[in-house]
Amino acid sequence: MERVLVVDANARLKGRRLTTLDVIGSGPRIVTALLNYYGFDAELYPYERVIGDRDILNRFDVLAVSFMISDVKAVEKLINLWRKDRGKEGLVVLGGPGTLSVKALKLLDFDIAFLGEVEQVFNEFFAIRRYRSFKEIFEELQPQGQVPRGVAVKKKDMLLDGGVAPWAPRELLFKVIPDINGVKMYPFYWACRVYVEIVRGCSNFKRPLTTANGRSCNSCGLCLSQRLADRLRCPVGIPPGCGYCSVPLIHGYPKSRDRHSIVEEVRRLLDIGVTRIVLSAPDFLDYGRDLKTEEPLTDPCNPPPNIDAIEKLLKDLTSLENVVDGKASILVENVKACLVDDYVAEVLGRYLKGTAIYIGLESCSDKLLEAIGRPNTCRDVLEAIKLLSKHGIKPYVYLMHGLPLEKTDDIITTLNTIPMLQQLGVERIILYKFRPLPRTAFSKAKRRHDEEYLKFVELLKNRVKEFNEQMKQKLLNRIMDVIIASEYPRNRRYLVSYPLHHGPVVLIRASKRFIGCVARVRIVDVISDRMVMGTILYIKYRIVNPTTSL
Ligand code: SF4
């Protein structure tokens, strides 16, 4: 039986995570469970555990790394370490969003890479062709031969790329409960947000009006057709979805996971001490919506959400013992504005009151939103924010700058709308810089250099920073429950803690024996637009003992 070391290198950049240290994603856990299902002996480790421990590497036959494009340097270091002792013995397998970059594949010293979804490719290899090991696959894939879709192979420095994998059909998705044991390998996993996948794929099959390599929409109307299957294809070859995003292209339209499987995974995670569960989906409100249509769900706004399915799921999850006792929280990742109405917001508020929900706004210019393929207008998003706030949800909003079609006027419109976001109850704005992702409509977009435009980008950055700092000021004197996770690496007299329900990182000056505890704190100062200072009122209870937590 081949022993496979699955390493989560996502967001490790050059070898260290700089932000969102408290996130455990679902992808590497899914792959680990699938490999075990197909007869491998696979174990999951986070990057930082492996890079510091050669003994772990030596226990395995195959190194399988999941990474994002930004993590190439970290992956390179890991592969070098792996190859050092064993040379070409011991295969290197790559997966995750990073493999979509041909540049990354050319640079990295790997043997087999999986591009896009693995479910159908694994089924083909391990169930239909009955391969028992990656070694067998590698030996059969010849440089002069055909490489299956979804696979790339490197032999004698020649790269053979079979292209992105086909979208996995529903019957091959969610066959296994994602790995649970590996979660315990992450530092302070009991304080982390653990992502649980509930929907795969995105329902926005609208497209941008132009791509960055010169393709333009001819207004054929197919991607807005009433017949949902028509929307799958664009005659001029513009990839589906927002121009900057690869989700519809790589994962297709939404497919919802069975409720019982989700609840079982969450139950197992809570049993090992996880305290924060994030229900992960490109749009939470797509959950069960695909079951309302016979055709592929390629319309982001119609039919309306499947409230029955959503309510059953939330009811089951919020009835789990640790959630009822207030020792664990259920959080939702993203929603699309056009699916939020008063009733939907009321249902979300009923089960998720006091938690944050992220909404993609990206820009307040409707002209730009239309041009990049967004499914909503700015007004749709403002209305959704209003409704969610009214029902006790804390809306967090995404904005983006640097988009290829963005003009100075578009930024001015956004700047002018920010005061309204404040009035409507937005708690935080997350401003992203656009980065071209491979195989998307905007993959060939150039960096913006025009001075006037960049001046307004700076204004936007400053305004968002100011907004977030002002919102943090509103937290002063607020009392909240936090999980004390670790020492603060920049100043070891302080500890880092995370709010159980929602809110910024809270620094606390206290003894490190409190690591592993849930404490009630009062917010006493604002440190930055991302961080506040708290003081412990009292320790509520301990989650893990000090030796486990350090
Ligand atoms: S399918 Fe393509 S060409 Fe037709 S309207 Fe949509 S983006 Fe334009």
Boltz pocket constraint, residues with backbone or C-beta under 6 A from the ligand:
constraints:
  - pocket:
      binder: B
      contacts: [[A, 207], [A, 208], [A, 216], [A, 217], [A, 218], [A, 219], [A, 220], [A, 221], [A, 222], [A, 223], [A, 224], [A, 233], [A, 234], [A, 235], [A, 236], [A, 237], [A, 238]]
      max_distance: 6.0
